[in-house]
Amino acid sequence: MVNETDINTDMNQSTKQVAMLAILKALAHPMRLKIIVDLINDEEGAERHCTSFGLTVAKATRSHHFKLLKDVGLISHIDKGNHSLAKLRREELEEEFPGLIRLLKNA
């Protein structure tokens, strides 16, 4: 007989697998990987403007990359009124996916 705890554990693992797949798909693009690696290598808690990454793409393309990274939970968006910044969700990622940051640090 399957108990409620087993069902919840299975659902949590399935949700975690879907989230990890979304993260890996997002990181498959070299520009998005560069953004995340740069944020990982910055000091902890760093907030950066999207133009500070030196991406040589149109503004709309740059915005798309940052939105995708935000949507999968890799970064958070900090609104500063007339501009916005990106911040790595380091603590949440380490808690949810231990070792991911260390793995990406030298990518």
Secondary structure, DSSP 8 states (H G I E B T S, - for coil): ---HHHHHHHHHHHHHHHHHHHHHHHHTSHHHHHHHHHHHHS-TT-EEEGGGG---S-HHHHHHHHHHHHHTTSEEEEE-SS-EEEEE-HHHHHHHSTTHHHHHHT-
